[in-house]
């Protein structure tokens, strides 16, 4: 189904920080927090060398999706093989769908070595796994502000069943209970304001700026 020779098999365990001039950024937030919209605008407007990590998945591509752009589309066998070889920083099976998603170590390490600021848009459990790999990762939690606002946003989509909405809200409560694990919290009342705030806080980590 796919040609994955460009994904590599490098094991990053113990790789020296000085060999990775880029920075690792982890962004999480409940479904409905608007994190995907915020990140899309951040990538197009913030002057830092930001790049969004491409995750791997076992789900089939949707119309218009390209292997290596939206996702690395892997077969179940390919995904299991890479997991067994420790090639993922984090991976999980999405409840109720049966598809696996994960962040490939090699994909991240390549960007870091090139000096890019690699953004991982992942859930809280995945973020905790990544922090085991890089405790210095810049972690940002994007929050809708309240469960009421979050529920309103989920319902306004008009695309999900009540069962799905309730499951998303349950997951959101669990994720917000772990929000304190993140360095930064951004309340997404306004996409423009959130993008400005995140870009500003990331610039504080830019050591290229002369003191």
Secondary structure as GFF3:
##gff-version 3
##sequence-region A 1 211
A	DSSP	three_ten_helix	5	7	.	.	.	ID=ss1
A	DSSP	three_ten_helix	17	19	.	.	.	ID=ss2
A	DSSP	beta_strand	23	28	.	.	.	ID=ss3
A	DSSP	alpha_helix	35	45	.	.	.	ID=ss4
A	DSSP	beta_strand	50	52	.	.	.	ID=ss5
A	DSSP	beta_strand	56	57	.	.	.	ID=ss6
A	DSSP	beta_strand	72	73	.	.	.	ID=ss7
A	DSSP	alpha_helix	76	84	.	.	.	ID=ss8
A	DSSP	beta_strand	88	93	.	.	.	ID=ss9
A	DSSP	beta_strand	100	104	.	.	.	ID=ss10
A	DSSP	alpha_helix	105	113	.	.	.	ID=ss11
A	DSSP	beta_strand	117	121	.	.	.	ID=ss12
A	DSSP	alpha_helix	124	133	.	.	.	ID=ss13
A	DSSP	beta_strand	138	143	.	.	.	ID=ss14
A	DSSP	alpha_helix	147	157	.	.	.	ID=ss15
A	DSSP	alpha_helix	162	176	.	.	.	ID=ss16
A	DSSP	three_ten_helix	179	181	.	.	.	ID=ss17
A	DSSP	beta_strand	184	187	.	.	.	ID=ss18
A	DSSP	alpha_helix	191	203	.	.	.	ID=ss19
###
